[in-house]
Structure formats: structure tokens, C-alpha cells
Amino acid sequence: MIKKISLALFLALAVNCSAKAQNFNKAKLDSFFTALSANNKSMGSVAISNNGKVVYQNAIGYSQINGNFKTPATIKTKYRIGSITKMFTATMIFQLIEEGKLSLTTPLSNYFPQMPNAAKITIGEMLSHRSGLHNFTNDSLYMTYMARPQTEADMLAIMSAEKPDFEPDTKAQYSNTNFVLLGYVIEKVTGKPYRDELKKRITSKIGLTDTYYGGKANTANNEAYSYTFINEWQQQPETDMSIPGGAGALVSTPTDLVKFIEALFGGKLVSQKSLDQMKTMRDNYGMAMFVIPFYERKSYGHNGGIDGFTSMLGYFPDDKLAIAYISNGGTYSTNNVIIGVLSIYFNRPFKIPDFKTFQLKTEDLDKYIGNYTSTQIPLKIAISKNNTTLIGQAAGQPPLALETVSATKFIYSAAGITLQFNPDKDEFTLLQGGQNYLFTKAK
């Protein structure tokens, strides 16, 4: 599943920071990743590049777990990068624009007239999520076919059947549909498969040896599976990569990703004019880019999520700094990992978490088990348990192992979710993104 993660990716505070990056505490950064790994909080790989030189790399956890057989991850392990793929797709679209084969005002109807509002939707609106095309991955039916190969005709039938969410260019709303279609546009314009154009226009051009259009995960090729942690690591189902296409089908490494974004900002892939258009924000969306702040610093990049993989890629132009982290499992959010890494890199105060949790007995959880609904949002949540771990599962979504904070408070830090229970009233309050929702247990 291609997941959209919150745009509030990094901590943003207007305070002074004058530390010199070249003096970062490598030992502390190593200790941070050791703590994440030792407490089963994250598995994945990171790369930091400054002024074109990789200054830090690390990999934690495993690329494959099969009972007692475990393959340790390395900095050469390849991961699905989800929606970071959109930056590659947009780069190729802008290359075609510079070649005079497309324009930002080219209507979608030139290629796919069967899509709703196709004559009114432009390439530029699709790049900036202003098309109004419904996001097909939000539908409940998505989970029923995500693991099966789909042809272009199959996907067009699925996407064209959905009513638009709004009129083109009236607002911005994230939709994977835009970039699946843009991937198809690249193929229509060039007459070549997306994977071939990717190799010709980007990966071979700048020497990305570990970035390509993915298929079924191949551990023999050092590709990772993804996992969730519920008392132990459990492998996640795989999306068939024929589905996300130009929206999320690429495989890469953090080292390749920082090289890519440096080349993009260094004028090696598109012109400065095209880059400026990609960077221009309207309603918090650029063209396959977001602004990602860290205190007074500002970076540009994208995040990604597919199956159990999450990822982030950012570039700080003023510091000539690129950072990428890809995770194939864990309960500690990629956002929090990046905050920790940047805090240590820029010599900001940062205490490595001890990851201590409150301990409850399995029978202590029984009073929370049941099916809950809310009058505030149309969402059903089932609460169950696995030994001493409380499990929350929203309808149509995978189960989430909740961390115990107190006798009545549980969190899922990877998504910033808190559940505060009131067992006497058979209810809990869900807190996420500054919003509170009351859920009541069905009788």
C-alpha cells in the first residue's frame, strides 16, 4: 500500500543553530542506531552526504527473517522507497518538457481521455496534486487486489471509475492516481517502458547502480522484505509493483537517494527553471516535493511508504546536505529517526531514548478488548491482544502493536497515535495530529 505520511515531517522551530556540521558526533549517531536496533524500534539504513561526499552510513536490523535465520542489513541492502518514486517521475516529466515533448499545460485528455475531467486537468496540476483525481489507494477495495499484477488497462479502469474529489486547480490533495498516470504519460510520449526511461534519463546518467523499477522482492539480489513488530518480527504482504508504477514502484538505497537529490539540485538532471518550479509551493505542495523544515533550516524532498517500508529523503540547499533513511519495519517513526539524526548531526541537544515501557500482565488487557466506533469519524477499530501486547486494527487496515505507556495509555509512535482508555466507561480517546476522537465499545 502506498501510504501518505504527515507533511509535518521534521521538527520546525525558529531558533538559532550555528554548530558546524563537519564536527558531528559520529559515536553518538552510532549509539542512536544501536539503541533503535537493540529495542526492535526500527530496521533500515541511513546515508548523509555533505557537499557531494557521503559522511555517514549505517544499517540496522535484517533484510530477511525466517525463523531463526536472519540476514543482517548492510548499506548495500535495497528497499522499496514508496512515494519517493514521485521525485524520479517528476524529474523525467520535466526533462520531457525541456525537450519540447510536453508542457505543464498539456491536458490529460491528450493521453487518457477516459479519466474524469481529463480535458480540464493539466500535467502541472497532476504534478502538484491539484487535479482532483481521487486517490485509488484510499479505497477499501485496494486491499483486495494490491498483491495481484494489474495491466495499464486494469489500472485505468479502476482509476477512471472514481468520481473526482474536487474541480481541477481549486485546491491541493495528495493522490497517487496523479503519478501512476504521469508514469504512463512518460511511456506514451517516449514509446518506451518506464523502467527503460528511468535507466536512460536518471540512473545510468548519474551512476545509480542500486535504483530500479522493482518486482517481487528478491533476497538473492540483496532486496529486503518488510516487517511489523508484534512481540516478534512478522513479514508484511507485498504490493505488486505493477500497481504503484510512477507513484511508488522504485527500489533503492539511501546512498543512491542522496546521490540522486544532489544531482537534481546540482543541475545534472533538469534546468534551474524546472527545479524552481518543482520547489514552488502552493497549499504546501510543490511538484513532487515538500518543504521539510528542521528548526530554522529548510530542506526539500519527499517521504514514502509502501507495505511495511517507510522512507524520507531531503536536501538542505544552504548546507549542501542530503539525508535519506529507509526503514523496512519498526514502531519508532521514520520522522523521529530523522529528527534524532539531524539533531546529532547539527550538534543540537538530543537525548537517546531509553525505550523503557510500562509492563502489564496479559489479563490486565482484557478490559480493553472489543470493537469500538466513534460518532466523530466513520472509523471502526478492533482492540485485541497478543500475550502482553495490545493490538489496534482499523477496518481495512493491518493490525498495529501498541506500546504500553501506563495502565490506561497506549501509543503507536510510528504514526503518532495515542489511545487513552477509560475502562469504566468502555471508551478510549484517540489522539493524532492534534485531534481527539472519542471511541465507545460496542455492547
C-alpha positions as a Markdown table, in Angstrom:
| # | Residue | x | y | z |
|---|---|---|---|---|
| 1 | Met | 0.0 | 0.0 | 0.0 |
| 2 | Ile | 1.3 | 3.4 | -0.9 |
| 3 | Lys | 0.9 | 5.5 | 2.2 |
| 4 | Lys | 0.8 | 9.2 | 2.6 |
| 5 | Ile | 2.7 | 10.3 | 5.7 |
| 6 | Ser | 2.0 | 13.6 | 7.5 |
| 7 | Leu | 3.6 | 16.7 | 5.9 |
| 8 | Ala | 4.9 | 17.7 | 9.4 |
| 9 | Leu | 7.9 | 15.5 | 8.8 |
| 10 | Phe | 10.6 | 17.3 | 10.8 |
| 11 | Leu | 10.5 | 19.4 | 13.9 |
| 12 | Ala | 10.2 | 23.1 | 13.0 |
| 13 | Leu | 11.2 | 25.8 | 15.5 |
| 14 | Ala | 12.6 | 29.2 | 14.8 |
| 15 | Val | 15.8 | 29.1 | 17.0 |
| 16 | Asn | 19.4 | 29.8 | 16.3 |
| 17 | Cys | 21.7 | 26.9 | 15.3 |
| 18 | Ser | 25.3 | 27.8 | 14.5 |
| 19 | Ala | 27.1 | 24.4 | 15.0 |
| 20 | Lys | 29.4 | 23.3 | 12.3 |
| 21 | Ala | 28.1 | 20.1 | 10.7 |
| 22 | Gln | 31.6 | 18.7 | 10.0 |
| 23 | Asn | 32.1 | 18.2 | 13.7 |
| 24 | Phe | 29.1 | 15.9 | 14.3 |
| 25 | Asn | 29.3 | 13.2 | 16.9 |
| 26 | Lys | 29.6 | 10.0 | 14.9 |
| 27 | Ala | 29.8 | 7.9 | 18.0 |
| 28 | Lys | 26.6 | 9.3 | 19.3 |
| 29 | Leu | 24.9 | 8.7 | 16.0 |
| 30 | Asp | 26.1 | 5.1 | 16.1 |
| 31 | Ser | 24.7 | 4.7 | 19.6 |
| 32 | Phe | 21.3 | 6.1 | 18.5 |
| 33 | Phe | 21.0 | 3.4 | 15.8 |
| 34 | Thr | 22.3 | 0.7 | 18.2 |
| 35 | Ala | 19.5 | 1.7 | 20.6 |
| 36 | Leu | 16.9 | 1.6 | 17.9 |
| 37 | Ser | 18.1 | -1.9 | 16.8 |
| 38 | Ala | 18.5 | -3.4 | 20.3 |
| 39 | Asn | 15.0 | -2.4 | 21.3 |
| 40 | Asn | 13.4 | -3.5 | 18.0 |
| 41 | Lys | 12.3 | 0.0 | 17.3 |
| 42 | Ser | 13.4 | 0.2 | 13.7 |
| 43 | Met | 15.2 | -1.7 | 11.0 |
| 44 | Gly | 16.7 | 0.1 | 8.0 |
| 45 | Ser | 19.5 | 2.1 | 6.5 |
| 46 | Val | 20.7 | 5.7 | 6.5 |
| 47 | Ala | 23.0 | 7.9 | 4.5 |
| 48 | Ile | 24.1 | 11.5 | 4.9 |
| 49 | Ser | 26.0 | 13.4 | 2.3 |
| 50 | Asn | 27.6 | 16.8 | 2.6 |
| 51 | Asn | 28.8 | 18.8 | -0.4 |
| 52 | Gly | 28.7 | 15.7 | -2.5 |
| 53 | Lys | 30.6 | 13.5 | -0.1 |
| 54 | Val | 29.0 | 10.7 | 1.9 |
| 55 | Val | 29.9 | 11.4 | 5.5 |
| 56 | Tyr | 27.8 | 8.8 | 7.3 |
| 57 | Gln | 26.2 | 5.5 | 6.5 |
| 58 | Asn | 24.7 | 2.8 | 8.7 |
| 59 | Ala | 22.3 | -0.1 | 8.5 |
| 60 | Ile | 20.4 | -1.9 | 11.3 |
| 61 | Gly | 18.2 | -4.9 | 11.7 |
| 62 | Tyr | 17.6 | -7.5 | 9.0 |
| 63 | Ser | 16.7 | -7.7 | 5.3 |
| 64 | Gln | 15.2 | -11.1 | 5.8 |
| 65 | Ile | 13.9 | -13.0 | 8.8 |
| 66 | Asn | 12.8 | -16.7 | 8.5 |
| 67 | Gly | 12.5 | -18.2 | 11.9 |
| 68 | Asn | 16.0 | -18.3 | 13.4 |
| 69 | Phe | 17.6 | -17.5 | 10.0 |
| 70 | Lys | 18.2 | -13.8 | 9.8 |
| 71 | Thr | 20.1 | -11.8 | 7.1 |
| 72 | Pro | 21.7 | -8.6 | 8.6 |
| 73 | Ala | 21.0 | -5.5 | 6.6 |
| 74 | Thr | 24.0 | -3.7 | 5.1 |
| 75 | Ile | 24.5 | -0.3 | 3.5 |
| 76 | Lys | 24.0 | -2.1 | 0.1 |
| 77 | Thr | 20.6 | -3.6 | 1.1 |
| 78 | Lys | 17.9 | -2.4 | -1.3 |
| 79 | Tyr | 14.5 | -1.3 | -0.1 |
| 80 | Arg | 11.2 | -0.2 | -1.6 |
| 81 | Ile | 11.1 | 3.6 | -1.4 |
| 82 | Gly | 7.3 | 4.1 | -2.0 |
| 83 | Ser | 6.4 | 7.7 | -2.9 |
| 84 | Ile | 9.9 | 9.0 | -3.2 |
| 85 | Thr | 9.5 | 7.4 | -6.6 |
| 86 | Lys | 7.4 | 10.5 | -7.4 |
| 87 | Met | 10.5 | 12.7 | -7.5 |
| 88 | Phe | 12.0 | 10.4 | -10.2 |
| 89 | Thr | 8.8 | 10.5 | -12.2 |
| 90 | Ala | 8.6 | 14.3 | -11.9 |
| 91 | Thr | 12.2 | 14.7 | -13.0 |
| 92 | Met | 11.6 | 12.7 | -16.2 |
| 93 | Ile | 8.4 | 14.7 | -16.9 |
| 94 | Phe | 10.4 | 18.0 | -16.6 |
| 95 | Gln | 13.1 | 16.5 | -18.9 |
| 96 | Leu | 10.4 | 15.8 | -21.5 |
| 97 | Ile | 9.1 | 19.4 | -21.0 |
| 98 | Glu | 12.6 | 20.8 | -21.6 |
| 99 | Glu | 12.8 | 18.6 | -24.8 |
| 100 | Gly | 9.5 | 20.2 | -26.0 |
| 101 | Lys | 7.6 | 17.0 | -25.9 |
| 102 | Leu | 5.2 | 18.1 | -23.1 |
| 103 | Ser | 4.3 | 21.3 | -21.2 |
| 104 | Leu | 2.8 | 22.0 | -17.8 |
| 105 | Thr | -0.4 | 23.0 | -19.6 |
| 106 | Thr | -0.7 | 19.8 | -21.7 |
| 107 | Pro | -4.2 | 18.3 | -20.9 |
| 108 | Leu | -4.5 | 14.8 | -19.6 |
| 109 | Ser | -7.1 | 14.2 | -22.3 |
| 110 | Asn | -4.2 | 14.1 | -24.9 |
| 111 | Tyr | -3.3 | 10.7 | -23.4 |
| 112 | Phe | -6.1 | 9.4 | -21.3 |
| 113 | Pro | -9.4 | 11.0 | -22.2 |
| 114 | Gln | -11.4 | 8.3 | -20.3 |
| 115 | Met | -10.3 | 9.9 | -17.0 |
| 116 | Pro | -12.9 | 12.2 | -15.4 |
| 117 | Asn | -12.2 | 15.9 | -16.1 |
| 118 | Ala | -9.4 | 14.8 | -18.4 |
| 119 | Ala | -9.8 | 17.8 | -20.7 |
| 120 | Lys | -9.6 | 20.2 | -17.7 |
| 121 | Ile | -6.7 | 18.6 | -15.9 |
| 122 | Thr | -3.1 | 19.6 | -16.9 |
| 123 | Ile | 0.3 | 17.9 | -16.4 |
| 124 | Gly | 1.2 | 20.7 | -14.0 |
| 125 | Glu | -1.9 | 20.1 | -11.9 |
| 126 | Met | -1.1 | 16.4 | -11.6 |
| 127 | Leu | 2.5 | 17.1 | -10.6 |
| 128 | Ser | 1.2 | 19.4 | -7.8 |
| 129 | His | -1.7 | 17.2 | -6.7 |
| 130 | Arg | -4.3 | 19.8 | -7.9 |
| 131 | Ser | -6.1 | 17.6 | -10.4 |
| 132 | Gly | -8.9 | 16.5 | -8.1 |
| 133 | Leu | -8.4 | 12.9 | -9.2 |
| 134 | His | -9.5 | 10.5 | -6.5 |
| 135 | Asn | -6.6 | 8.6 | -4.7 |
| 136 | Phe | -7.3 | 5.0 | -5.6 |
| 137 | Thr | -5.2 | 3.7 | -2.7 |
| 138 | Asn | -7.7 | 5.2 | -0.2 |
| 139 | Asp | -10.4 | 2.8 | -1.3 |
| 140 | Ser | -11.3 | -0.3 | 0.7 |
| 141 | Leu | -11.2 | -2.4 | -2.5 |
| 142 | Tyr | -7.5 | -1.6 | -2.9 |
| 143 | Met | -6.5 | -4.2 | -0.3 |
| 144 | Thr | -8.3 | -6.9 | -2.4 |
| 145 | Tyr | -6.1 | -6.5 | -5.4 |
| 146 | Met | -2.9 | -4.9 | -4.2 |
| 147 | Ala | -0.9 | -8.2 | -4.4 |
| 148 | Arg | -2.1 | -9.2 | -7.9 |
| 149 | Pro | -0.5 | -7.9 | -11.1 |
| 150 | Gln | -2.5 | -5.3 | -12.9 |
| 151 | Thr | -2.2 | -4.1 | -16.5 |
| 152 | Glu | -2.3 | -0.5 | -17.6 |
| 153 | Ala | -5.9 | -1.2 | -18.8 |
| 154 | Asp | -6.8 | -2.6 | -15.4 |
| 155 | Met | -5.5 | 0.4 | -13.6 |
| 156 | Leu | -7.1 | 2.9 | -15.9 |
| 157 | Ala | -10.4 | 1.1 | -15.4 |
| 158 | Ile | -10.0 | 1.3 | -11.6 |
| 159 | Met | -8.9 | 5.0 | -11.6 |
| 160 | Ser | -11.4 | 6.2 | -14.2 |
| 161 | Ala | -14.3 | 4.7 | -12.3 |
| 162 | Glu | -13.8 | 7.1 | -9.4 |
| 163 | Lys | -15.6 | 10.4 | -9.2 |
| 164 | Pro | -13.3 | 13.4 | -8.8 |
| 165 | Asp | -12.8 | 14.8 | -5.3 |
| 166 | Phe | -12.9 | 18.4 | -6.4 |
| 167 | Glu | -12.6 | 20.6 | -9.6 |
| 168 | Pro | -9.1 | 20.9 | -11.0 |
| 169 | Asp | -6.8 | 23.6 | -9.5 |
| 170 | Thr | -9.3 | 24.6 | -6.8 |
| 171 | Lys | -7.1 | 23.1 | -4.1 |
| 172 | Ala | -4.4 | 20.5 | -3.4 |
| 173 | Gln | -5.0 | 17.0 | -2.2 |
| 174 | Tyr | -2.5 | 14.1 | -2.3 |
| 175 | Ser | -3.4 | 11.4 | -4.8 |
| 176 | Asn | -1.3 | 8.5 | -6.0 |
| 177 | Thr | -3.5 | 8.4 | -9.1 |
| 178 | Asn | -1.7 | 11.5 | -10.4 |
| 179 | Phe | 1.7 | 9.9 | -10.6 |
| 180 | Val | 0.5 | 6.5 | -11.8 |
| 181 | Leu | -0.9 | 8.4 | -14.8 |
| 182 | Leu | 2.3 | 10.5 | -15.1 |
| 183 | Gly | 4.3 | 7.3 | -15.3 |
| 184 | Tyr | 2.0 | 6.2 | -18.1 |
| 185 | Val | 2.4 | 9.6 | -19.8 |
| 186 | Ile | 6.2 | 9.1 | -19.9 |
| 187 | Glu | 5.7 | 5.7 | -21.7 |
| 188 | Lys | 3.2 | 7.3 | -24.1 |
| 189 | Val | 5.5 | 10.2 | -25.0 |
| 190 | Thr | 8.7 | 8.2 | -25.4 |
| 191 | Gly | 7.3 | 4.9 | -26.6 |
| 192 | Lys | 9.5 | 3.1 | -24.1 |
| 193 | Pro | 8.7 | 1.3 | -20.8 |
| 194 | Tyr | 9.1 | 3.5 | -17.6 |
| 195 | Arg | 12.0 | 1.3 | -16.4 |
| 196 | Asp | 13.9 | 1.9 | -19.6 |
| 197 | Glu | 13.4 | 5.6 | -19.5 |
| 198 | Leu | 14.4 | 5.7 | -15.8 |
| 199 | Lys | 17.7 | 4.0 | -16.6 |
| 200 | Lys | 18.4 | 6.2 | -19.6 |
| 201 | Arg | 17.4 | 9.5 | -18.1 |
| 202 | Ile | 18.5 | 9.2 | -14.5 |
| 203 | Thr | 20.2 | 6.1 | -13.1 |
| 204 | Ser | 22.8 | 5.5 | -15.9 |
| 205 | Lys | 23.2 | 9.2 | -16.3 |
| 206 | Ile | 24.4 | 9.8 | -12.7 |
| 207 | Gly | 25.6 | 6.4 | -11.8 |
| 208 | Leu | 22.9 | 5.0 | -9.5 |
| 209 | Thr | 23.7 | 1.3 | -9.5 |
| 210 | Asp | 21.1 | 0.2 | -6.9 |
| 211 | Thr | 18.0 | 2.1 | -8.1 |
| 212 | Tyr | 15.4 | 0.5 | -10.5 |
| 213 | Tyr | 11.8 | -0.4 | -11.1 |
| 214 | Gly | 11.0 | -3.1 | -8.6 |
| 215 | Gly | 9.4 | -6.5 | -8.8 |
| 216 | Lys | 8.7 | -9.3 | -6.3 |
| 217 | Ala | 11.3 | -8.9 | -3.6 |
| 218 | Asn | 14.4 | -10.9 | -4.4 |
| 219 | Thr | 16.6 | -11.5 | -1.4 |
| 220 | Ala | 19.3 | -13.1 | -3.6 |
| 221 | Asn | 19.6 | -9.6 | -5.1 |
| 222 | Asn | 20.1 | -8.1 | -1.6 |
| 223 | Glu | 16.5 | -6.8 | -1.5 |
| 224 | Ala | 14.7 | -6.5 | 1.8 |
| 225 | Tyr | 11.3 | -7.8 | 2.9 |
| 226 | Ser | 9.3 | -5.5 | 5.2 |
| 227 | Tyr | 8.1 | -6.3 | 8.7 |
| 228 | Thr | 5.9 | -5.2 | 11.6 |
| 229 | Phe | 6.8 | -6.0 | 15.2 |
| 230 | Ile | 4.2 | -7.6 | 17.4 |
| 231 | Asn | 6.2 | -9.5 | 20.0 |
| 232 | Glu | 8.3 | -10.6 | 17.1 |
| 233 | Trp | 9.1 | -9.5 | 13.6 |
| 234 | Gln | 6.3 | -10.5 | 11.2 |
| 235 | Gln | 6.7 | -10.3 | 7.4 |
| 236 | Gln | 4.2 | -8.0 | 5.6 |
| 237 | Pro | 2.4 | -8.7 | 2.4 |
| 238 | Glu | 3.9 | -7.3 | -0.8 |
| 239 | Thr | 2.2 | -4.9 | -3.2 |
| 240 | Asp | 2.6 | -6.0 | -6.8 |
| 241 | Met | 4.7 | -3.3 | -8.3 |
| 242 | Ser | 2.6 | -3.1 | -11.5 |
| 243 | Ile | 0.1 | -1.1 | -9.4 |
| 244 | Pro | 2.1 | 1.9 | -7.9 |
| 245 | Gly | 4.2 | 2.4 | -11.1 |
| 246 | Gly | 5.3 | 6.0 | -11.3 |
| 247 | Ala | 3.8 | 6.7 | -7.9 |
| 248 | Gly | 5.7 | 4.2 | -5.9 |
| 249 | Ala | 7.4 | 1.3 | -7.6 |
| 250 | Leu | 11.1 | 2.0 | -7.2 |
| 251 | Val | 13.7 | 0.2 | -5.2 |
| 252 | Ser | 16.8 | 1.9 | -4.0 |
| 253 | Thr | 19.3 | 2.5 | -1.2 |
| 254 | Pro | 19.9 | 5.7 | 0.9 |
| 255 | Thr | 23.3 | 6.1 | -0.7 |
| 256 | Asp | 21.7 | 6.2 | -4.2 |
| 257 | Leu | 18.9 | 8.5 | -3.0 |
| 258 | Val | 21.3 | 11.2 | -1.6 |
| 259 | Lys | 23.2 | 11.0 | -4.8 |
| 260 | Phe | 20.0 | 11.5 | -6.8 |
| 261 | Ile | 18.8 | 14.5 | -4.9 |
| 262 | Glu | 22.3 | 16.1 | -5.0 |
| 263 | Ala | 22.3 | 15.6 | -8.8 |
| 264 | Leu | 18.8 | 17.1 | -9.0 |
| 265 | Phe | 19.8 | 20.2 | -7.1 |
| 266 | Gly | 23.1 | 20.4 | -8.8 |
| 267 | Gly | 21.7 | 20.9 | -12.3 |
| 268 | Lys | 22.7 | 17.4 | -13.6 |
| 269 | Leu | 19.1 | 16.3 | -14.3 |
| 270 | Val | 16.9 | 19.3 | -15.0 |
| 271 | Ser | 17.4 | 23.0 | -15.5 |
| 272 | Gln | 17.3 | 25.6 | -12.7 |
| 273 | Lys | 14.0 | 26.8 | -14.1 |
| 274 | Ser | 12.5 | 23.3 | -13.8 |
| 275 | Leu | 13.9 | 22.8 | -10.3 |
| 276 | Asp | 12.4 | 26.2 | -9.2 |
| 277 | Gln | 9.0 | 25.0 | -10.5 |
| 278 | Met | 9.4 | 21.8 | -8.6 |
| 279 | Lys | 10.2 | 23.7 | -5.4 |
| 280 | Thr | 7.4 | 26.3 | -5.7 |
| 281 | Met | 4.8 | 25.5 | -3.0 |
| 282 | Arg | 1.0 | 26.0 | -3.4 |
| 283 | Asp | -1.1 | 24.9 | -0.5 |
| 284 | Asn | 2.0 | 23.1 | 1.0 |
| 285 | Tyr | 2.6 | 21.1 | -2.2 |
| 286 | Gly | 5.4 | 21.5 | -4.8 |
| 287 | Met | 5.7 | 19.4 | -7.9 |
| 288 | Ala | 6.7 | 16.1 | -6.3 |
| 289 | Met | 8.4 | 18.0 | -3.4 |
| 290 | Phe | 7.5 | 19.2 | 0.0 |
| 291 | Val | 9.3 | 21.7 | 2.2 |
| 292 | Ile | 10.7 | 19.8 | 5.1 |
| 293 | Pro | 11.9 | 22.1 | 7.9 |
| 294 | Phe | 14.3 | 21.4 | 10.7 |
| 295 | Tyr | 14.4 | 24.3 | 13.2 |
| 296 | Glu | 15.5 | 27.3 | 11.2 |
| 297 | Arg | 16.8 | 25.2 | 8.3 |
| 298 | Lys | 14.7 | 24.3 | 5.3 |
| 299 | Ser | 15.1 | 21.2 | 3.1 |
| 300 | Tyr | 13.2 | 19.9 | 0.1 |
| 301 | Gly | 12.3 | 16.3 | -0.5 |
| 302 | His | 9.7 | 13.6 | -0.2 |
| 303 | Asn | 8.6 | 10.8 | 2.1 |
| 304 | Gly | 7.3 | 7.3 | 1.2 |
| 305 | Gly | 5.5 | 4.3 | 2.5 |
| 306 | Ile | 4.6 | 1.0 | 0.9 |
| 307 | Asp | 3.8 | -2.3 | 2.6 |
| 308 | Gly | 5.9 | -2.1 | 5.8 |
| 309 | Phe | 8.5 | 0.2 | 4.3 |
| 310 | Thr | 8.8 | 3.9 | 5.2 |
| 311 | Ser | 11.3 | 6.4 | 3.8 |
| 312 | Met | 12.4 | 10.0 | 3.8 |
| 313 | Leu | 14.7 | 12.0 | 1.5 |
| 314 | Gly | 15.6 | 15.6 | 2.0 |
| 315 | Tyr | 18.1 | 18.2 | 0.7 |
| 316 | Phe | 19.2 | 21.3 | 2.6 |
| 317 | Pro | 20.5 | 23.7 | -0.1 |
| 318 | Asp | 22.1 | 26.2 | 2.3 |
| 319 | Asp | 24.1 | 23.4 | 3.9 |
| 320 | Lys | 24.5 | 21.3 | 0.7 |
| 321 | Leu | 23.4 | 18.5 | 2.9 |
| 322 | Ala | 21.4 | 15.4 | 1.7 |
| 323 | Ile | 19.9 | 12.8 | 4.1 |
| 324 | Ala | 17.9 | 9.6 | 3.4 |
| 325 | Tyr | 16.5 | 6.9 | 5.7 |
| 326 | Ile | 14.6 | 3.9 | 4.6 |
| 327 | Ser | 13.0 | 1.5 | 7.1 |
| 328 | Asn | 11.7 | -2.0 | 6.5 |
| 329 | Gly | 10.0 | -2.2 | 9.8 |
| 330 | Gly | 9.6 | -0.8 | 13.3 |
| 331 | Thr | 7.4 | 1.0 | 15.8 |
| 332 | Tyr | 9.6 | 4.2 | 16.0 |
| 333 | Ser | 8.6 | 6.6 | 13.3 |
| 334 | Thr | 10.9 | 7.5 | 10.4 |
| 335 | Asn | 10.1 | 11.1 | 11.3 |
| 336 | Asn | 11.6 | 10.6 | 14.8 |
| 337 | Val | 14.6 | 8.8 | 13.4 |
| 338 | Ile | 15.3 | 11.7 | 11.1 |
| 339 | Ile | 14.9 | 14.3 | 13.9 |
| 340 | Gly | 17.4 | 12.3 | 16.0 |
| 341 | Val | 19.9 | 12.0 | 13.2 |
| 342 | Leu | 19.7 | 15.7 | 12.3 |
| 343 | Ser | 19.9 | 16.8 | 15.9 |
| 344 | Ile | 23.1 | 14.8 | 16.4 |
| 345 | Tyr | 24.5 | 15.9 | 13.0 |
| 346 | Phe | 23.9 | 19.6 | 13.7 |
| 347 | Asn | 25.1 | 19.2 | 17.4 |
| 348 | Arg | 21.7 | 20.1 | 18.8 |
| 349 | Pro | 20.7 | 18.8 | 22.3 |
| 350 | Phe | 19.3 | 15.3 | 21.9 |
| 351 | Lys | 18.9 | 12.5 | 24.4 |
| 352 | Ile | 18.9 | 9.0 | 23.0 |
| 353 | Pro | 15.6 | 7.4 | 24.2 |
| 354 | Asp | 15.9 | 4.5 | 26.6 |
| 355 | Phe | 12.7 | 3.0 | 25.2 |
| 356 | Lys | 11.5 | 1.7 | 28.5 |
| 357 | Thr | 7.8 | 0.7 | 28.5 |
| 358 | Phe | 5.3 | 0.1 | 31.2 |
| 359 | Gln | 4.7 | -3.6 | 31.9 |
| 360 | Leu | 1.2 | -5.1 | 32.2 |
| 361 | Lys | 0.1 | -8.7 | 32.5 |
| 362 | Thr | -1.9 | -10.3 | 29.7 |
| 363 | Glu | -5.1 | -10.4 | 31.9 |
| 364 | Asp | -4.8 | -6.6 | 32.5 |
| 365 | Leu | -5.6 | -6.0 | 28.9 |
| 366 | Asp | -8.8 | -8.0 | 28.8 |
| 367 | Lys | -10.9 | -5.0 | 29.8 |
| 368 | Tyr | -9.9 | -3.1 | 26.7 |
| 369 | Ile | -10.7 | -5.9 | 24.1 |
| 370 | Gly | -13.7 | -5.2 | 21.9 |
| 371 | Asn | -14.9 | -3.3 | 18.8 |
| 372 | Tyr | -15.1 | 0.4 | 19.0 |
| 373 | Thr | -16.9 | 3.1 | 17.0 |
| 374 | Ser | -16.9 | 6.9 | 17.0 |
| 375 | Thr | -19.7 | 9.4 | 16.3 |
| 376 | Gln | -17.0 | 11.9 | 15.2 |
| 377 | Ile | -15.4 | 9.9 | 12.3 |
| 378 | Pro | -16.6 | 6.9 | 10.3 |
| 379 | Leu | -14.0 | 4.5 | 11.6 |
| 380 | Lys | -14.3 | 1.2 | 13.3 |
| 381 | Ile | -11.4 | 0.0 | 15.5 |
| 382 | Ala | -11.0 | -3.5 | 16.9 |
| 383 | Ile | -8.9 | -3.9 | 20.0 |
| 384 | Ser | -7.3 | -7.3 | 20.7 |
| 385 | Lys | -4.2 | -8.6 | 22.4 |
| 386 | Asn | -1.2 | -10.8 | 21.7 |
| 387 | Asn | 0.0 | -12.0 | 25.0 |
| 388 | Thr | 1.0 | -8.8 | 26.8 |
| 389 | Thr | 0.7 | -6.6 | 23.7 |
| 390 | Leu | -2.4 | -4.6 | 22.9 |
| 391 | Ile | -3.3 | -4.6 | 19.2 |
| 392 | Gly | -5.3 | -2.0 | 17.4 |
| 393 | Gln | -6.8 | -2.6 | 14.0 |
| 394 | Ala | -8.8 | -0.1 | 12.0 |
| 395 | Ala | -11.3 | -1.6 | 9.5 |
| 396 | Gly | -9.5 | -2.4 | 6.2 |
| 397 | Gln | -6.0 | -1.7 | 7.8 |
| 398 | Pro | -3.3 | -4.0 | 9.1 |
| 399 | Pro | -3.0 | -4.6 | 12.9 |
| 400 | Leu | -0.8 | -2.3 | 14.9 |
| 401 | Ala | 1.1 | -3.3 | 18.0 |
| 402 | Leu | 0.6 | -0.6 | 20.7 |
| 403 | Glu | 3.3 | 0.3 | 23.2 |
| 404 | Thr | 2.2 | 0.4 | 26.8 |
| 405 | Val | 2.9 | 3.8 | 28.4 |
| 406 | Ser | 0.7 | 3.4 | 31.5 |
| 407 | Ala | -2.1 | 1.2 | 32.8 |
| 408 | Thr | -4.6 | 3.1 | 30.5 |
| 409 | Lys | -2.4 | 4.8 | 27.9 |
| 410 | Phe | -1.0 | 3.1 | 24.7 |
| 411 | Ile | 0.8 | 4.5 | 21.7 |
| 412 | Tyr | 1.8 | 3.7 | 18.2 |
| 413 | Ser | 4.7 | 6.1 | 17.8 |
| 414 | Ala | 5.3 | 5.3 | 14.1 |
| 415 | Ala | 2.1 | 7.2 | 13.2 |
| 416 | Gly | 1.9 | 9.5 | 16.2 |
| 417 | Ile | -1.2 | 7.7 | 17.6 |
| 418 | Thr | -2.2 | 7.7 | 21.3 |
| 419 | Leu | -5.1 | 5.7 | 22.8 |
| 420 | Gln | -6.1 | 6.9 | 26.2 |
| 421 | Phe | -8.6 | 4.3 | 27.7 |
| 422 | Asn | -11.3 | 4.9 | 30.2 |
| 423 | Pro | -12.3 | 1.3 | 31.0 |
| 424 | Asp | -15.1 | 2.3 | 33.5 |
| 425 | Lys | -16.9 | 3.8 | 30.6 |
| 426 | Asp | -15.8 | 1.3 | 27.9 |
| 427 | Glu | -14.3 | 4.0 | 25.8 |
| 428 | Phe | -11.0 | 5.5 | 24.6 |
| 429 | Thr | -9.8 | 8.7 | 23.2 |
| 430 | Leu | -7.7 | 8.6 | 20.0 |
| 431 | Leu | -5.2 | 11.4 | 19.7 |
| 432 | Gln | -3.4 | 12.0 | 16.4 |
| 433 | Gly | -2.2 | 15.1 | 14.7 |
| 434 | Gly | -3.6 | 17.5 | 17.3 |
| 435 | Gln | -7.1 | 16.0 | 17.0 |
| 436 | Asn | -9.1 | 14.0 | 19.6 |
| 437 | Tyr | -11.7 | 11.4 | 18.8 |
| 438 | Leu | -13.8 | 9.5 | 21.3 |
| 439 | Phe | -14.5 | 5.8 | 20.6 |
| 440 | Thr | -17.0 | 3.7 | 22.5 |
| 441 | Lys | -17.1 | -0.1 | 22.8 |
| 442 | Ala | -19.9 | -1.9 | 21.2 |
| 443 | Lys | -22.2 | -3.7 | 23.6 |
